Amino acid sequence: MEPDQEAILYYADNPVEFVEDIIGAKPDDNQKTILRSVAAEPMTSVRSGHGIGKSAVEAWVVIWFLCTRPFPKIPCTAPTKHQLFDILWAEVSKWIRSSPFLSNELIWTAEKIYMRGYPEEWFAVARTATNPDALQGFHAENVLFIIDEASGVKDIVFEPVLGALSTKGAKLLMCGNPTRLTGFFYDSHHKSRSSYNALHVDGRDSSRVDMDFINKIIDMFGADSDVFRVRVAGQFPRSTPDSLIAMEWCEEAAKRRIESPGNRIDIGVDVARYGNDSSILFSVMDKVRPVEDFEVYHHNMTTEIAGHVIIMIKRYAKEYLDVAIRVKVDCDGLGVGVFDILESRKDKIIDEIWEDRCKAEGLDPQVNWNQCQAVPRLDLEIMECHFGGKGGKVDDADPVEYSNSTGLMWGAVRKALKDGTLQLPDNDALFSQLCNRKYIVNEDGKLELERKEAMKKRGVSSPDIADALALALYDPPQWSFNW
């Protein structure tokens, strides 16, 4: 359908009908509510769980505003290039291509969508929120700001929006999963709520969200977990003073990309003791980023876990010729067996890796002994760690003192996440384990982490993945290194 002038005037106030008639989509009830809010209200803020179709709504709003206002400007932003270009911008392209009328009138490019013939005056543009000036300089009679995954956008990016919204006809649509307990998006649903039409979409109330996804989250983390609140219910995480690590730090760390020189790999080995617990191998490069996805093993003998560690060591030694490798094994319980096996085989592992390196150079150690001496040997140490050891501070500048080494290990993770110096894999299980461990301040004024037995009593699984990460970042007292 190609609308005439009268129809365009009608659609300007009726975005649901525009989406159905012109774009050819069928919005659900939640999406209709969002569309009508954008038409009727200057500022709309939507917090929701995953999978409710918010990217489609944002794309429809962009197209609707472009087609029903003269000379509009629509700056769109998101915390990451992936979210902005691979998801939102691609979604807009999909719906434009679905309609012959839209694909004739609107020109889509990698960073701008404009009305044919008006590339500089009638457009939507994509700007990542990593730039504080992303939303500056947009002035027109009809301006619409689209903020995707708004919880992850820094406040400084929002500042120019407030000034632009003072213009009559200017509008704002913010959508996102409510991951942070501070910031512009959080305030729009709390202390600044009166300035917004603040909408909430629970994934359980959306026909677009698969019940299998909901049940999986409940089974894995529990219906009272922060993971469920954020990813399903569309609620902000609880602000609990007794949670050591904030979920927002984990969410930010998953978006972070850190380059490092590749001098050292630390492998944390948390060995399962019984039942549903898992043995985890978590490798970290230069204590700032994961080398690869962590490895998970169930119901394995100590000899098998040691074997998996050896395979990992040899793989890294082949891929990173100059790297030093430190293996940190939890030796409280079954882990001591893994440590003993690895320590007893350390020299053999080093020799085997050296021989493989010689052969890769076309040398036979039995024949070309002198030439082989120039081939580097792996710098490998197997380190015994204990979660119940002596406590202290993560560093001299840290005001927090921990009662034992468990706190020190987790405190190092906490500090790295809080300071923004650690990259994490985007993994719900890891996030849940990191964010669900509580603490108390004991009678000596030291911070004491919740015991695993207490966690299990309140329905929280053993933090095996988080423990392996903590081990990887930890250096036991008998070891010191110059970085």
PEWO-V18070 format. One record per residue. N is the residue number from 1. RES is the residue in one letter. SS is DSSP state (H for helix, E for strand, - for the rest). PHI is phi as a letter, one per 20 degrees, with the letter a starting at -180 (NA if undefined). PSI is psi in whole degrees, -180 to 180 (999 if undefined). Layout:
# PEWO-V18070
N;RES;SS;PHI;PSI  N;RES;SS;PHI;PSI
This chain:
# PEWO-V18070
1;M;-;NA;135  2;E;-;d;111  3;P;-;f;146  4;D;-;e;-177  5;Q;H;f;-40  6;E;H;f;-40  7;A;H;f;-39  8;I;H;f;-42  9;L;H;f;-37  10;Y;H;f;-46  11;Y;H;f;-23  12;A;H;g;-32  13;D;-;d;2  14;N;-;c;73  15;P;H;f;-30  16;V;H;f;-46  17;E;H;f;-36  18;F;H;f;-46  19;V;H;f;-42  20;E;H;f;-43  21;D;H;e;-43  22;I;H;e;-48  23;I;H;f;-32  24;G;-;n;26  25;A;-;d;165  26;K;-;c;87  27;P;-;f;145  28;D;-;e;-179  29;D;H;f;-41  30;N;H;f;-42  31;Q;H;f;-37  32;K;H;f;-40  33;T;H;f;-42  34;I;H;f;-46  35;L;H;g;-46  36;R;H;f;-33  37;S;H;f;-43  38;V;H;f;-38  39;A;H;f;-38  40;A;H;e;-27  41;E;-;d;148  42;P;-;f;-35  43;M;E;c;125  44;T;E;c;130  45;S;E;c;125  46;V;E;c;117  47;R;E;d;139  48;S;E;b;166  49;G;-;f;-178  50;H;-;f;148  51;G;-;n;17  52;I;-;e;0  53;G;-;n;29  54;K;H;f;-33  55;S;H;f;-37  56;A;H;f;-44  57;V;H;g;-46  58;E;H;f;-42  59;A;H;f;-43  60;W;H;f;-40  61;V;H;f;-42  62;V;H;g;-49  63;I;H;f;-44  64;W;H;g;-46  65;F;H;f;-39  66;L;H;f;-35  67;C;H;e;-12  68;T;H;c;4  69;R;-;c;144  70;P;-;e;132  71;F;-;l;53  72;P;-;e;161  73;K;E;c;129  74;I;E;c;88  75;P;E;f;132  76;C;E;c;138  77;T;E;b;163  78;A;-;b;162  79;P;-;f;-28  80;T;-;c;155  81;K;H;f;-38  82;H;H;g;-49  83;Q;H;f;-38  84;L;H;f;-52  85;F;H;e;-45  86;D;H;f;-24  87;I;H;d;-68  88;L;H;f;-52  89;W;H;f;-38  90;A;H;f;-34  91;E;H;f;-42  92;V;H;f;-44  93;S;H;g;-43  94;K;H;g;-45  95;W;H;f;-30  96;I;H;f;-45  97;R;H;f;-20  98;S;-;f;-12  99;S;-;c;123  100;P;H;g;-38  101;F;H;f;-48  102;L;H;f;-42  103;S;H;f;-21  104;N;H;e;-36  105;E;H;e;-34  106;L;E;d;131  107;I;E;d;119  108;W;E;e;129  109;T;-;c;178  110;A;-;f;-26  111;E;-;c;-9  112;K;E;b;144  113;I;E;c;126  114;Y;E;c;158  115;M;E;f;133  116;R;-;g;127  117;G;-;n;-9  118;Y;-;c;57  119;P;-;f;-25  120;E;-;d;-5  121;E;-;c;-16  122;W;-;b;86  123;F;E;b;164  124;A;E;d;143  125;V;E;c;146  126;A;E;d;127  127;R;-;c;121  128;T;-;f;145  129;A;-;f;4  130;T;-;f;-20  131;N;-;e;119  132;P;-;g;-23  133;D;-;e;15  134;A;-;g;-38  135;L;-;d;19  136;Q;-;e;152  137;G;-;n;14  138;F;-;d;107  139;H;-;c;126  140;A;-;a;167  141;E;-;f;-31  142;N;-;c;102  143;V;E;c;135  144;L;E;c;120  145;F;E;e;129  146;I;E;d;118  147;I;E;d;107  148;D;-;e;148  149;E;-;l;53  150;A;H;f;-25  151;S;H;f;-24  152;G;H;e;2  153;V;-;e;131  154;K;-;f;150  155;D;H;g;-34  156;I;H;f;-28  157;V;H;f;-30  158;F;H;f;-21  159;E;H;g;-47  160;P;H;f;-21  161;V;H;f;-42  162;L;H;f;-39  163;G;H;f;-43  164;A;H;f;-31  165;L;-;f;-9  166;S;-;f;-14  167;T;-;f;134  168;K;-;f;134  169;G;-;n;-12  170;A;-;f;143  171;K;E;c;159  172;L;E;c;133  173;L;E;c;117  174;M;E;d;134  175;C;E;c;151  176;G;E;r;163  177;N;-;f;134  178;P;-;e;78  179;T;-;e;-24  180;R;-;d;147  181;L;-;e;14  182;T;-;b;167  183;G;-;o;177  184;F;H;g;-46  185;F;H;f;-44  186;Y;H;g;-44  187;D;H;f;-31  188;S;H;f;-18  189;H;-;d;4  190;H;-;c;-104  191;K;-;f;-24  192;S;-;d;15  193;R;H;g;-34  194;S;H;f;-19  195;S;H;e;-9  196;Y;-;c;158  197;N;E;e;96  198;A;E;e;116  199;L;E;d;150  200;H;E;c;126  201;V;E;c;111  202;D;-;e;129  203;G;H;g;-28  204;R;H;f;-17  205;D;H;d;8  206;S;-;d;130  207;S;-;f;-14  208;R;-;e;-13  209;V;-;e;126  210;D;-;f;131  211;M;H;f;-27  212;D;H;f;-39  213;F;H;f;-45  214;I;H;f;-47  215;N;H;f;-34  216;K;H;f;-44  217;I;H;f;-42  218;I;H;f;-45  219;D;H;f;-40  220;M;H;f;-39  221;F;H;c;-17  222;G;-;n;149  223;A;-;f;-12  224;D;-;d;9  225;S;-;e;159  226;D;H;f;-32  227;V;H;g;-45  228;F;H;f;-45  229;R;H;g;-46  230;V;H;f;-49  231;R;H;e;-20  232;V;H;d;-58  233;A;H;f;-14  234;G;-;m;30  235;Q;-;d;151  236;F;-;f;148  237;P;-;f;156  238;R;-;f;142  239;S;-;e;81  240;T;-;d;123  241;P;-;f;-12  242;D;-;d;15  243;S;E;e;124  244;L;-;f;-39  245;I;-;c;132  246;A;-;e;141  247;M;H;f;-35  248;E;H;f;-32  249;W;H;f;-40  250;C;H;f;-43  251;E;H;f;-43  252;E;H;f;-39  253;A;H;f;-29  254;A;H;f;-26  255;K;H;e;-16  256;R;-;f;144  257;R;-;c;117  258;I;-;d;127  259;E;-;e;144  260;S;-;b;161  261;P;-;f;-21  262;G;-;m;44  263;N;-;e;-29  264;R;E;b;141  265;I;E;d;128  266;D;E;d;129  267;I;E;d;115  268;G;E;e;130  269;V;E;c;105  270;D;E;d;118  271;V;-;e;126  272;A;-;f;144  273;R;-;e;-40  274;Y;-;a;171  275;G;-;l;-131  276;N;-;e;0  277;D;-;f;156  278;S;-;c;150  279;S;E;e;133  280;I;E;c;138  281;L;E;d;115  282;F;E;c;117  283;S;E;d;137  284;V;E;c;133  285;M;E;e;123  286;D;-;l;24  287;K;-;m;23  288;V;-;c;-20  289;R;E;b;151  290;P;E;f;145  291;V;-;f;-41  292;E;-;b;-178  293;D;-;f;143  294;F;-;f;155  295;E;E;d;139  296;V;E;c;132  297;Y;E;c;143  298;H;-;d;136  299;H;-;l;46  300;N;-;d;149  301;M;-;f;158  302;T;H;g;-33  303;T;H;f;-36  304;E;H;f;-44  305;I;H;f;-42  306;A;H;g;-39  307;G;H;f;-41  308;H;H;f;-37  309;V;H;f;-43  310;I;H;f;-42  311;I;H;g;-42  312;M;H;f;-45  313;I;H;g;-48  314;K;H;f;-36  315;R;H;f;-44  316;Y;H;f;-37  317;A;H;f;-31  318;K;H;f;-37  319;E;H;e;-34  320;Y;-;c;95  321;L;-;f;-29  322;D;-;d;6  323;V;-;e;144  324;A;E;e;144  325;I;E;c;130  326;R;E;c;122  327;V;E;d;119  328;K;E;d;116  329;V;E;d;129  330;D;E;f;112  331;C;-;d;18  332;D;-;e;103  333;G;-;o;-140  334;L;-;f;-21  335;G;H;f;-26  336;V;H;f;-32  337;G;H;f;-40  338;V;H;f;-43  339;F;H;f;-47  340;D;H;g;-42  341;I;H;f;-47  342;L;H;f;-43  343;E;H;f;-40  344;S;H;f;-25  345;R;H;d;4  346;K;H;g;-50  347;D;H;f;-39  348;K;H;f;-40  349;I;H;f;-45  350;I;H;f;-43  351;D;H;f;-43  352;E;H;f;-40  353;I;H;f;-41  354;W;H;f;-44  355;E;H;f;-41  356;D;H;f;-37  357;R;H;f;-38  358;C;H;f;-46  359;K;H;f;-35  360;A;H;f;-24  361;E;-;e;4  362;G;-;n;23  363;L;-;d;145  364;D;-;d;116  365;P;-;g;-28  366;Q;-;f;-25  367;V;-;d;-42  368;N;-;d;53  369;W;H;g;-47  370;N;H;f;-45  371;Q;H;f;-33  372;C;H;f;-19  373;Q;-;f;-19  374;A;-;e;-12  375;V;-;f;126  376;P;-;f;140  377;R;-;e;150  378;L;-;f;133  379;D;E;e;101  380;L;E;c;134  381;E;E;c;140  382;I;E;d;121  383;M;E;d;130  384;E;E;e;125  385;C;E;c;150  386;H;-;c;126  387;F;-;f;-20  388;G;-;d;21  389;G;-;e;-165  390;K;E;f;142  391;G;E;e;-157  392;G;E;q;-154  393;K;-;d;150  394;V;-;f;-43  395;D;-;b;173  396;D;-;f;-27  397;A;-;e;-11  398;D;-;e;123  399;P;-;f;-12  400;V;-;e;131  401;E;-;d;132  402;Y;E;d;147  403;S;E;f;-24  404;N;E;b;-180  405;S;H;f;-24  406;T;H;g;-48  407;G;H;f;-40  408;L;H;f;-44  409;M;H;f;-50  410;W;H;f;-32  411;G;H;f;-35  412;A;H;f;-39  413;V;H;f;-46  414;R;H;g;-47  415;K;H;f;-43  416;A;H;f;-40  417;L;H;f;-44  418;K;H;f;-38  419;D;H;e;-9  420;G;-;m;29  421;T;-;d;12  422;L;-;c;134  423;Q;-;e;138  424;L;-;c;153  425;P;-;f;150  426;D;-;e;88  427;N;-;c;119  428;D;H;f;-40  429;A;H;f;-43  430;L;H;f;-46  431;F;H;g;-45  432;S;H;f;-43  433;Q;H;f;-42  434;L;H;f;-38  435;C;H;e;-11  436;N;-;d;8  437;R;-;e;123  438;K;E;e;175  439;Y;E;b;165  440;I;E;c;162  441;V;E;d;116  442;N;-;f;-178  443;E;-;f;-17  444;D;-;e;2  445;G;-;m;16  446;K;-;d;152  447;L;E;e;129  448;E;E;c;123  449;L;E;f;151  450;E;-;f;137  451;R;-;f;153  452;K;H;f;-35  453;E;H;f;-39  454;A;H;f;-36  455;M;H;f;-43  456;K;H;f;-33  457;K;H;f;-30  458;R;-;e;17  459;G;-;n;15  460;V;-;d;130  461;S;-;f;162  462;S;-;f;133  463;P;-;e;62  464;D;H;f;-43  465;I;H;f;-45  466;A;H;f;-39  467;D;H;f;-41  468;A;H;f;-39  469;L;H;f;-44  470;A;H;f;-40  471;L;H;f;-43  472;A;H;f;-33  473;L;H;e;-6  474;Y;-;d;141  475;D;-;d;116  476;P;-;f;157  477;P;-;g;-31  478;Q;-;f;-7  479;W;-;d;139  480;S;-;c;143  481;F;-;c;147  482;N;-;e;124  483;W;-;d;999
